[in-house]
């Protein structure tokens, strides 16, 4: 078996990953899936106890903030112990980090956040899905709704960003600069808050030396 050969060749690697509990399959009577982007395993990478493991089949369950892999021999979905995970990267190179200090936030759960932009302020986001009851009687009794919340973090202090003015005020960026660098380029918070905030933090980072 090819899987068996790989397992024997990389035994220490698999021992670190496949010691978790079996992942319970999501309900089949729910419309959609609880994972980020896809329900199919994609090769990513993760850092466990400061050791980076590449080419790991991963699924990210954002309903419960859990990272899932599968057993190379029995093809069972397995949970990776979140306490061991420092960071992970998905197949599209999106980076996720373990963040401490934001435990009061309801959806913090295991503390995995997407790292969107670095600097003196880090822009991070929390992905999660909630189950909602189906509006009509039919094949599905519930469906998933996906959300993304944004935070600016500096030296362990977290600032939730719900409106564009929250970020502009915190970063102390002049409204004129926002209009010229973002608005005139068609980058609007209401249309794409993710793109707007990434662009805003980049603007802050580029202008910071001049502001000092």
C-alpha positions as CSV (number, residue, x, y, z in Angstrom):
1,X,0.0,0.0,0.0
2,X,1.3,3.4,-0.9
3,X,-0.2,4.8,2.3
4,X,1.5,2.2,4.4
5,X,4.9,3.0,2.8
6,X,4.4,6.7,3.5
7,X,3.3,5.9,7.0
8,X,6.4,3.8,7.8
9,X,8.7,6.4,6.1
10,X,7.3,9.3,8.1
11,X,6.2,7.5,11.3
12,X,7.3,10.4,13.7
13,X,5.3,12.8,11.6
14,X,2.2,10.8,11.6
15,X,2.5,10.0,15.4
16,X,2.3,13.7,16.1
17,X,-0.8,14.1,13.9
18,X,-3.0,11.0,14.3
19,X,-3.3,10.8,18.1
20,X,-6.4,12.8,18.2
21,X,-10.0,11.6,18.5
22,X,-12.1,10.6,15.5
23,X,-13.8,13.6,13.9
24,X,-17.6,13.2,14.0
25,X,-19.1,13.7,10.5
26,X,-21.3,16.7,10.1
27,X,-25.1,16.1,10.0
28,X,-26.2,15.0,6.5
29,X,-29.5,16.8,7.0
30,X,-27.8,20.2,7.0
31,X,-27.5,22.3,3.9
32,X,-23.8,23.1,3.2
33,X,-20.7,22.2,5.2
34,X,-19.0,23.5,8.4
35,X,-15.6,23.9,6.8
36,X,-13.8,26.9,5.4
37,X,-14.1,27.1,1.6
38,X,-14.3,23.4,0.7
39,X,-15.4,20.0,2.1
40,X,-12.5,18.2,0.4
41,X,-9.1,17.7,2.0
42,X,-6.4,19.9,0.6
43,X,-2.6,19.7,1.3
44,X,-1.5,22.5,3.6
45,X,1.1,22.7,6.4
46,X,1.1,23.2,10.1
47,X,3.5,24.0,12.9
48,X,3.2,21.7,16.0
49,X,5.5,22.4,19.0
50,X,7.5,24.7,16.7
51,X,8.1,22.0,14.1
52,X,6.7,22.7,10.6
53,X,5.1,19.8,8.8
54,X,4.4,20.4,5.0
55,X,2.0,18.6,2.7
56,X,-0.5,17.7,5.4
57,X,-4.1,16.9,4.2
58,X,-6.3,19.4,6.1
59,X,-9.8,20.5,6.6
60,X,-10.6,23.5,8.8
61,X,-13.9,23.2,10.7
62,X,-14.8,26.8,11.4
63,X,-18.0,25.8,13.2
64,X,-16.0,24.5,16.2
65,X,-12.6,26.0,15.3
66,X,-11.0,22.6,14.8
67,X,-8.3,21.3,12.4
68,X,-8.9,17.9,10.8
69,X,-6.7,15.4,9.0
70,X,-7.1,11.8,8.1
71,X,-5.5,8.5,9.1
72,X,-3.2,7.3,6.3
73,X,-4.2,3.7,6.8
74,X,-7.9,3.7,7.8
75,X,-8.9,6.9,6.0
76,X,-10.7,8.1,9.1
77,X,-11.0,11.9,9.7
78,X,-9.1,12.8,12.9
79,X,-9.0,15.9,15.0
80,X,-5.6,17.4,15.5
81,X,-5.0,18.5,19.2
82,X,-5.5,22.3,19.1
83,X,-3.3,22.7,22.1
84,X,-0.3,21.5,20.1
85,X,-0.9,23.7,17.0
86,X,1.0,26.9,16.8
87,X,0.0,27.9,13.2
88,X,-1.1,26.4,9.9
89,X,-1.4,27.3,6.3
90,X,-4.0,26.1,3.8
91,X,-3.5,25.1,0.2
92,X,-4.2,28.6,-1.0
93,X,-1.4,29.9,1.3
94,X,-3.8,31.6,3.7
95,X,-2.0,31.7,7.1
96,X,-3.7,31.0,10.4
97,X,-2.1,31.6,13.8
98,X,-2.9,30.6,17.4
99,X,-3.7,33.8,19.3
100,X,-3.9,34.2,23.1
101,X,-5.5,37.0,25.0
102,X,-8.8,37.3,23.2
103,X,-10.7,34.7,25.3
104,X,-13.5,37.0,26.2
105,X,-14.6,37.1,22.5
106,X,-17.4,34.5,22.2
107,X,-16.1,32.9,19.0
108,X,-12.5,32.6,20.1
109,X,-12.9,28.9,20.9
110,X,-9.5,27.3,20.1
111,X,-7.9,30.7,19.2
112,X,-7.2,30.2,15.5
113,X,-7.2,33.5,13.5
114,X,-6.3,34.2,9.9
115,X,-3.3,36.6,9.7
116,X,-4.2,39.2,7.1
117,X,-1.5,41.8,7.6
118,X,1.5,42.3,9.9
119,X,3.2,45.3,11.4
120,X,3.0,47.2,14.7
121,X,-0.7,46.4,14.4
122,X,-1.7,42.9,13.3
123,X,-4.9,42.6,11.3
124,X,-6.5,39.2,12.0
125,X,-9.9,37.8,11.3
126,X,-12.0,35.1,12.9
127,X,-14.0,32.8,10.6
128,X,-17.0,30.9,11.9
129,X,-20.2,29.3,10.9
130,X,-23.5,29.0,12.7
131,X,-26.3,26.6,12.2
132,X,-29.7,28.1,11.4
133,X,-33.0,26.3,11.2
134,X,-34.3,25.7,7.7
135,X,-37.0,28.2,6.6
136,X,-39.0,25.6,4.8
137,X,-39.9,21.9,5.4
138,X,-37.8,19.7,3.1
139,X,-34.7,17.6,2.8
140,X,-32.7,19.8,5.1
141,X,-33.5,20.8,8.7
142,X,-30.8,23.5,9.0
143,X,-28.2,25.4,7.0
144,X,-24.8,27.1,7.7
145,X,-24.2,30.8,7.7
146,X,-20.6,32.0,7.5
147,X,-19.2,35.1,9.2
148,X,-15.8,36.8,9.4
149,X,-15.0,39.2,12.3
150,X,-12.0,41.5,12.2
151,X,-9.5,42.6,14.9
152,X,-6.5,44.9,15.1
153,X,-4.1,43.5,17.7
154,X,-1.1,45.3,19.2
155,X,1.0,44.0,22.1
156,X,-1.7,41.6,23.2
157,X,-4.5,44.1,23.2
158,X,-7.4,43.4,20.8
159,X,-9.5,46.0,19.1
160,X,-12.7,44.7,17.3
161,X,-13.3,46.4,14.0
162,X,-17.0,46.6,13.2
163,X,-17.0,49.8,11.1
164,X,-14.4,51.5,9.0
165,X,-14.2,54.4,11.4
166,X,-13.1,52.0,14.2
167,X,-10.0,51.2,12.2
168,X,-9.4,54.8,10.9
169,X,-9.7,56.3,14.3
170,X,-7.4,53.6,15.9
171,X,-4.7,54.0,13.3
172,X,-5.1,57.7,13.2
173,X,-5.2,57.9,9.4
174,X,-6.4,61.1,7.8
175,X,-9.7,60.9,6.0
176,X,-8.1,62.6,3.0
177,X,-5.5,59.8,2.7
178,X,-8.3,57.2,2.9
179,X,-10.2,58.9,0.1
180,X,-7.2,59.2,-2.2
181,X,-5.6,55.8,-1.6
182,X,-8.7,53.6,-1.1
183,X,-12.1,55.2,-2.0
184,X,-10.9,56.6,-5.3
185,X,-9.6,53.1,-6.2
186,X,-13.1,51.6,-5.6
187,X,-12.1,50.0,-2.3
188,X,-15.1,50.3,0.1
189,X,-15.6,48.9,3.5
190,X,-19.3,48.1,3.0
191,X,-18.6,46.2,-0.2
192,X,-15.5,44.3,0.9
193,X,-14.4,44.9,4.5
194,X,-11.6,42.4,4.3
195,X,-10.0,44.1,1.3
196,X,-10.6,47.6,2.8
197,X,-8.9,46.7,6.1
198,X,-6.0,45.0,4.5
199,X,-5.5,48.1,2.3
200,X,-5.9,50.4,5.3
201,X,-3.3,48.6,7.4
202,X,-0.9,48.6,4.4
203,X,-1.5,52.4,4.1
204,X,-0.7,52.8,7.8
205,X,2.5,50.7,7.5
206,X,3.7,52.7,4.5
207,X,3.0,56.1,6.1
208,X,4.2,55.2,9.6
209,X,7.8,56.4,9.2
210,X,6.5,59.8,8.1
211,X,4.1,60.0,11.0
212,X,6.9,59.5,13.6
